[in-house]
Amino acid sequence: MRLAATCLACFLAAPLFANDGNGILLADIAEHAMQQSQITLPGGKPFHLKATIAETGSPDSDYKATVEEYWVSPTKWRRIISSPDFSQTLVTTGESVFEQDTGDYYPVWLNHFITAIFDPLPMLEQVRQAGVRTSKRQLAAGETGCTNLPMRVDRWVLCFTGEKALLSSVFTKGYAAEFKDFKAFGDKQVPRLIEDTPEPGTTIDARISELTGLKQLDETLFVVEHSTQPKDRIKSVHVDQDAFMKLAMTSTEIAWPPQGGGPTTGGCAVYVGADRAGNVRESWPAGCDSTGIQDALREAVKTWKLRPPVSNGVPVQVEALLGFTFHTTVHDNPLPLLTDAEIRQLATNTVEPKFPKGQQVAPAGTEVTVQISVDETGKLTGVANTRKVPDALFLPAYAALTEWHFRPYMKDQKPQYIHADVTFHVPEAVK
C-alpha cells in the first residue's frame, strides 16, 4: 500500500525482467497474467467465493473482515463485506445496482484488499499507457521476475512468478499486494493468500477459504427492485496532491517536532483517505527519511478538515499520496541510538534479508545499514534509509526487519523509545 512500508516478493528474488526498449511490452505480460488468474474477466466461470481478512497474529485487531461473493458475469454478481466498522451488500444486475452500507466510511485498507481479490491489477491500462518494454526469458518454477515502472509521482513494481508468469506482487505508493498459494480453479491459477504490510508491525492477509463453481443459480440473489441512487453509494476517488490540498479548509502547515536523532531535513510521505464529509480517516506511512518524523506527520494530517469532496455532483471519498519536505531540530535530550550489536541483543526474533541474485553491483560483504525505531513496548515503529542504500538492498532489508521482534529497552528501570542502526552484509554479489 505504501512506499517502503510495503516490501513484496519482488524485492526478495532475482529481477529477471529488466527495462528494455527493444523487448516485449510489460503490459502484454501483465495482461497475460490476468488472463491466467483473474476470476472476474468476461467469459469467466461463475463462482461462489468466501474469504477472511485478518491481521496476522492479532486476533483482537480491528483489521478484519469477511467477504462472500456470488459471481455470474461482470454485470451480474452479489458481494457481502462484513467488518467491525463497515459492512456492505452490493448487487449488480445489468445497469441496476443495489448498495446497502453500514458505516459511513469504506476504509482504504479494506477496499484495497477487495480490489486485490477481484481485480488484482486495476492499473493495467496505465501500465499499457506507460509503454514500458522489458526483456523477458522463460521463468522456471519458483523463479520471480520484476520490472520497475518510473511513473510521474512514484515508482511502481510488478513481479511475476513461475513458468506461467503469474502476477506475484504489485507495488505502488497507493496499492500493493503479494499473491501466494496459487491453486487451480477451472482453467485458471488463483491465489488463495494475499498479503500486505501497510505499516511496520502490521501485516494483513486475505485467505480465500472457498472458491467453487456455481452449478445452480439462485436468481433471487441478483434481484434489484430499485437501484440505489449514486448519492447514496460510497465511492472512493484517487486524486493528486494538488487536488487534495485545494479541498483543505484548515491549515496544512506541518509543525515538525524536534527529534531524538536522525536527519533534520528530508522527505516524508503519507497515503491518506478522507470520508465524504471531508474528515481524514486514515493516514498510512509512505516512506520517510526519518523514522521519528513519520508518526508525527501521520497524526498531523489526520487533524485536517476538507470541504466535502464531490465528483460529478455526487459526494465521494478521496485518497491521495502526499509528500512533504521536513525541517526540524534534534532536541536537548536525544533518544538513545543503539548499535547493531546492542539492538540484536534486544531482538527476540531475527530474519536475514533475501538479497536478489544477479549481476554484480554490490560486492559480497557489502554493509547495508538502516535505522529503525522501536517504541516502549518493543514494537518496530519505523525503518529509515538514513544511509541512502540503493533500493535493491534497502527493500529486502526492510522486508526482513518487519519480521523482527524486540524486548523493550530499559533505562533507569523504565522502558524507553529508541533508534538503532541495524547492519546486514551481502552474502554474494547482487543486482
C-alpha positions in Angstrom: 0.0 0.0 0.0 2.8 2.4 0.7 6.4 3.2 -0.3 8.9 1.4 1.8 6.1 0.5 4.2 5.3 -2.5 2.0 8.0 -4.8 0.7 6.9 -7.5 -1.5 8.3 -10.7 -3.0 9.6 -8.7 -5.9 12.4 -7.5 -3.8 13.2 -10.9 -2.4 14.1 -12.6 -5.7 16.1 -12.0 -8.8 14.9 -9.2 -11.1 14.6 -11.4 -14.1 12.8 -8.8 -16.2 14.6 -5.6 -16.9 13.6 -2.4 -18.6 14.5 -2.8 -22.3 13.4 -0.6 -25.1 13.6 -3.5 -27.6 11.8 -6.1 -25.5 8.2 -7.1 -25.0 5.6 -4.7 -23.7 5.3 -5.1 -19.9 1.5 -4.6 -20.3 1.3 -7.7 -22.5 3.0 -9.8 -19.8 0.6 -8.3 -17.2 -2.5 -8.9 -19.3 -1.4 -12.5 -19.9 -1.0 -12.9 -16.1 -4.5 -11.6 -15.6 -5.9 -14.0 -18.2 -4.3 -16.8 -16.2 -5.6 -15.9 -12.7 -8.3 -13.2 -12.6 -11.6 -14.8 -12.0 -13.9 -11.8 -12.8 -13.0 -11.4 -16.5 -15.7 -11.6 -19.2 -16.4 -15.3 -20.0 -15.1 -16.4 -16.7 -16.5 -19.4 -14.8 -19.4 -18.5 -12.4 -18.3 -18.9 -8.8 -19.0 -18.7 -5.2 -16.2 -17.3 -3.0 -15.6 -16.8 0.7 -12.6 -15.0 2.1 -11.4 -13.9 5.5 -9.2 -10.9 6.0 -7.3 -10.5 9.3 -4.1 -9.0 10.8 -1.6 -11.8 11.3 -1.1 -12.8 14.9 -3.5 -10.2 16.3 -7.0 -11.8 16.8 -8.3 -8.7 18.6 -7.2 -6.3 15.8 -9.9 -4.2 14.0 -8.2 -5.1 10.7 -10.5 -8.0 9.9 -13.4 -8.7 7.6 -15.3 -11.5 5.8 -16.1 -11.5 2.2 -18.6 -13.5 0.2 -19.4 -13.3 -3.5 -21.7 -14.9 -6.0 -20.5 -14.1 -9.5 -22.1 -14.9 -12.8 -20.5 -12.3 -15.1 -19.0 -8.8 -14.8 -22.6 -7.4 -14.9 -24.2 -9.9 -12.6 -22.9 -10.5 -9.1 -23.6 -10.2 -5.4 -21.0 -9.3 -2.8 -21.2 -9.1 1.0 -18.5 -7.5 3.1 -18.6 -7.5 6.9 -16.1 -5.8 9.2 -16.3 -4.2 12.7 -16.8 -0.6 11.4 -18.1 -1.1 7.9 -20.3 -3.6 6.1 -21.7 -3.6 2.6 -24.1 -5.6 0.5 -23.6 -4.9 -3.2 -25.7 -6.4 -6.0 -25.1 -5.6 -9.7 -27.5 -6.8 -12.4 -27.0 -5.2 -15.8 -27.2 -1.5 -15.2 -29.1 -1.8 -11.9 -27.1 -1.6 -8.7 -28.3 -2.2 -5.1 -26.0 -1.0 -2.3 -26.6 -1.1 1.4 -23.9 0.1 3.7 -23.4 0.0 7.5 -21.0 2.7 8.5 -20.2 6.0 6.7 -16.7 5.2 5.6 -15.2 2.4 3.4 -11.6 2.0 4.8 -8.8 2.3 2.3 -7.1 -0.9 3.6 -10.3 -2.9 3.2 -11.1 -1.5 -0.2 -7.7 -2.4 -1.5 -8.0 -6.0 -0.3 -11.3 -6.3 -2.1 -9.6 -4.9 -5.2 -6.7 -7.4 -4.8 -9.2 -10.4 -4.7 -11.4 -9.5 -7.6 -9.3 -7.0 -9.8 -5.7 -7.7 -8.9 -4.2 -5.2 -11.3 -6.6 -2.3 -11.5 -3.9 -0.1 -13.1 -3.4 -2.3 -16.2 -4.5 0.4 -18.6 -2.0 2.9 -17.0 0.7 0.2 -17.4 -0.2 0.0 -21.1 -0.1 3.8 -21.5 3.4 3.9 -19.9 4.7 1.8 -22.8 7.4 0.2 -20.8 9.2 -2.7 -22.6 11.1 -5.4 -20.8 13.4 -8.2 -21.7 11.8 -11.5 -20.9 13.1 -15.0 -20.6 11.1 -18.1 -19.6 10.8 -18.3 -15.8 11.4 -21.6 -14.2 9.2 -23.0 -11.4 9.8 -20.9 -8.2 11.5 -18.1 -10.0 10.2 -14.5 -9.8 10.9 -11.6 -12.2 10.2 -7.9 -11.6 10.1 -4.7 -13.6 10.1 -1.1 -12.3 7.8 1.5 -13.9 9.0 5.1 -13.3 5.7 6.9 -13.0 5.2 10.7 -12.7 4.9 10.8 -9.0 6.1 7.4 -7.7 7.6 4.1 -8.7 5.6 1.0 -9.5 6.9 -2.5 -9.4 5.2 -5.5 -11.0 6.5 -9.0 -10.3 5.6 -12.3 -12.0 6.4 -15.9 -10.9 6.8 -19.4 -12.3 6.5 -20.8 -15.8 3.1 -19.2 -16.4 4.4 -15.8 -15.3 1.6 -15.3 -12.8 1.3 -11.9 -11.0 3.1 -12.5 -7.7 3.1 -8.9 -6.4 2.2 -5.3 -7.3 3.7 -2.3 -5.5 2.7 1.3 -5.7 2.5 4.0 -3.1 -1.2 3.7 -3.1 -2.0 0.0 -3.7 0.2 -3.0 -3.0 -0.4 -6.8 -2.6 1.5 -10.0 -2.6 -0.2 -13.1 -4.2 0.6 -16.6 -2.9 -0.6 -20.1 -2.8 -1.9 -20.4 -6.3 -4.4 -23.3 -6.9 -6.4 -24.3 -9.9 -10.0 -23.1 -10.5 -11.2 -24.2 -13.8 -8.5 -23.2 -16.3 -7.1 -20.5 -14.0 -4.5 -20.5 -11.3 -6.0 -18.3 -8.5 -4.0 -17.1 -5.4 -5.6 -18.2 -2.2 -3.5 -16.0 0.0 -3.0 -12.2 -0.4 -0.8 -10.2 1.9 0.1 -6.6 2.6 2.2 -4.8 5.3 0.8 -1.3 5.3 2.9 -0.2 8.3 5.8 -1.6 10.3 4.5 -4.3 12.7 1.1 -4.7 10.8 0.7 -7.5 8.3 -2.8 -8.2 7.0 -3.7 -11.1 4.8 -6.8 -12.3 2.9 -7.3 -16.1 2.7 -9.8 -17.5 0.2 -11.3 -20.4 2.1 -13.9 -21.4 -0.5 -13.9 -21.0 -4.3 -16.4 -23.3 -6.1 -18.3 -23.2 -9.3 -21.9 -22.1 -9.3 -23.8 -25.1 -10.6 -27.3 -24.0 -9.7 -28.1 -20.3 -9.8 -30.5 -18.8 -7.3 -31.8 -15.9 -9.3 -33.2 -14.2 -6.2 -29.7 -13.4 -5.1 -29.4 -11.0 -8.1 -32.8 -9.2 -7.9 -32.6 -5.4 -7.8 -36.0 -4.0 -7.3 -34.9 -0.4 -7.1 -31.4 0.9 -7.9 -29.6 2.8 -5.2 -29.1 6.4 -6.2 -25.4 7.4 -6.8 -25.6 9.9 -3.9 -26.4 7.0 -1.5 -23.5 4.9 -2.7 -19.9 5.0 -1.3 -17.4 5.6 -4.0 -13.7 6.4 -3.5 -11.7 8.5 -5.9 -7.9 8.8 -6.1 -6.7 12.4 -6.5 -3.3 14.0 -6.8 -1.8 16.1 -4.0 -2.7 19.5 -5.6 -6.4 18.5 -5.8 -6.4 17.2 -2.2 -4.7 20.3 -0.9 -7.3 22.5 -2.6 -10.0 20.8 -0.6 -8.4 21.7 2.7 -10.4 24.1 4.9 -7.8 24.1 7.8 -4.1 24.9 7.7 -2.0 22.3 6.0 1.2 23.6 7.6 3.1 20.9 9.5 4.7 21.8 12.8 7.6 19.4 12.7 8.5 18.4 16.2 12.1 18.2 17.5 13.5 14.7 17.0 15.5 12.4 19.2 18.1 11.9 16.4 18.4 11.3 12.7 18.4 13.8 9.8 16.9 17.2 10.5 15.7 17.7 6.9 14.5 15.4 4.2 11.4 13.9 2.6 8.4 12.2 4.2 5.2 10.9 2.6 1.8 9.5 3.7 -1.1 7.9 1.9 -4.4 9.3 3.2 -8.1 8.5 2.9 -10.9 11.0 3.7 -14.6 10.4 4.0 -17.5 12.1 2.2 -17.8 14.7 4.9 -14.2 15.8 4.4 -12.7 14.1 7.5 -9.3 12.4 7.1 -9.9 8.9 8.4 -6.7 7.1 7.5 -3.0 8.0 7.2 -0.5 5.3 6.2 3.3 5.7 6.0 4.6 6.1 2.5 8.3 6.5 3.1 10.3 8.9 5.2 13.9 9.9 5.7 13.4 10.0 9.4 11.6 7.3 11.4 10.7 9.8 14.1 9.0 12.2 11.7 6.7 9.6 10.1 4.3 9.2 13.0 4.2 13.0 13.6 3.2 13.6 10.0 0.5 10.9 10.1 -1.1 12.3 13.2 -0.9 15.9 11.9 -2.6 15.1 8.6 -5.5 13.2 10.4 -6.5 16.5 12.0 -7.2 18.3 8.7 -10.7 19.1 7.6 -11.6 19.2 3.9 -14.5 20.6 2.0 -16.8 17.6 1.3 -15.3 16.0 -1.9 -17.6 15.8 -4.9 -17.3 14.1 -8.2 -19.9 14.6 -11.0 -22.1 16.3 -8.4 -22.0 13.3 -6.0 -20.2 13.1 -2.6 -17.2 10.8 -2.7 -14.4 9.6 -0.5 -10.9 10.6 -1.7 -7.5 9.0 -1.4 -4.2 10.8 -2.1 -0.4 10.4 -1.8 1.0 13.4 0.0 4.7 14.2 0.1 6.5 16.8 2.2 9.9 18.2 3.0 10.5 18.4 6.7 12.8 20.7 8.6 13.3 20.0 12.3 15.9 20.0 15.0 17.4 17.5 17.5 16.1 18.2 21.0 18.3 18.6 24.0 17.6 15.1 25.3 18.1 12.9 22.2 16.8 9.3 22.1 19.3 6.5 22.5 20.8 5.3 19.3 21.8 1.7 19.7 24.4 -0.1 17.8 23.8 -3.1 15.7 25.2 -5.4 18.4 23.0 -3.7 21.1 19.8 -3.9 19.2 20.4 -7.6 18.3 20.7 -8.3 22.0 17.1 -7.0 22.4 15.8 -8.9 19.4 13.7 -12.0 20.2 13.2 -12.9 16.6 15.5 -12.0 13.7 15.3 -12.7 9.9 18.1 -12.1 7.5 17.3 -10.3 4.2 16.9 -12.3 1.0 19.0 -10.1 -1.3 18.4 -10.7 -5.0 21.0 -12.6 -7.0 22.3 -11.3 -10.3 24.9 -9.1 -11.9 27.4 -7.6 -9.5 26.8 -4.0 -8.4 27.2 -4.8 -4.7 30.2 -7.0 -3.9 29.9 -9.8 -1.4 30.4 -8.4 2.1 28.9 -5.0 1.4 27.4 -3.5 4.5 23.7 -2.5 4.4 22.9 -0.3 7.3 19.4 1.1 8.0 17.9 2.9 11.0 14.9 1.5 12.9 12.7 2.9 15.7 11.3 0.8 18.5 8.7 2.0 20.9 8.4 1.4 24.7 6.6 -1.9 24.2 9.3 -3.3 21.9 7.2 -2.7 18.7 9.0 -1.7 15.5 7.6 1.7 14.5 9.8 2.6 11.5 12.6 1.8 9.2 14.5 4.6 7.6 17.1 4.6 4.8 19.4 7.1 6.5 22.5 5.8 4.6 20.8 6.2 1.2 21.2 2.5 0.5 20.1 1.5 -3.1 16.5 0.2 -3.3 17.8 -3.2 -4.4 19.5 -3.5 -1.0 17.2 -1.4 1.3 13.9 -3.0 0.4 15.0 -6.6 1.2 16.4 -5.3 4.5 13.2 -3.6 5.3 11.2 -6.7 4.5 13.3 -8.7 6.9 13.1 -6.2 9.7 9.3 -6.2 9.6 9.5 -9.7 11.0 11.8 -8.8 13.9 10.5 -8.6 17.4 12.2 -6.9 20.4 12.1 -6.7 24.2 11.7 -3.1 25.5 14.8 -1.2 26.0 15.1 -0.3 29.7 16.7 2.9 31.1 16.6 3.7 34.8 14.1 0.8 35.1 11.7 2.4 32.6 11.0 1.4 29.0 12.5 3.8 26.5 11.7 4.7 22.9 14.9 4.1 20.9 16.5 4.3 17.5 19.0 1.8 16.4 21.3 1.1 13.4 21.0 -2.4 12.0 23.7 -3.7 9.7 23.4 -6.6 7.3 26.1 -8.0 5.0 25.5 -9.0 1.4 26.5 -12.7 1.1 27.2 -12.5 -2.6 27.1 -10.1 -5.5 23.6 -8.6 -6.1 22.0 -6.9 -9.0 
